[in-house]
């Protein structure tokens, strides 16, 4: 264990409580030496979903959370809710440390693999921004990839009621339409808990946001030192 790893504080910013356990598991498995700090504002998801709050206010709140992370000594910041990509991009420009959007590391892995890529989402408002982010990255990398998304809306509600078994079953059943795809991504951090079920159903590579993000952060903050 290196001193760099023992002193690395990562601030995790959540817009829903169901993302906390999946990212905790990913850090315990891939980077247990990191010190993780959780900041939660679940009103962000509520307000975005309602459509009644001006997005500029959402951006200000995202930046405020990130700035707080900076003040408490974050070496890196990871947002765990996939619906706020534009706001996170703006916050990145005002912070000195690595700031990751929830899915950028997973998208990078998927794009490197190329071909037909499926994405399973459990939070509908996240899909347009994620698809836009994906294709911007494809263009920047001059790559060739096709993305098809599906929504499993009831899965998030099941998880919110503590029913992980139903959450995972619904995702597995819905994933059947992606048979034949080379890579499938699970869009939400919370959906990563169904990765084993989807792999069993499809027999293809299944990527999850938490594990890809932890791997990238470790590379940025530890491996390159």
Secondary structure, 3 states (H helix, E strand, C coil): CCHHHHCCEEEEEECCCCHHHHHHHHHHHHCCCCEEEEEECCHHHHHHHHCCCCHHHHHHHHHHHHHHHHHCCCCEEEECCCCCHHHHHHHHCCCCCEEECCCHHHHHHHHHHCEEEEEEECCCCHHHHHHHHHHHHHHHCCCCEEEEEEECHHHHHHHHCCCHHHHHHHHHHHHHHHCCCCEEEECCCHHHHHHHHHHHHHCCEEEEHHHHHHHHHHHHHHHCC
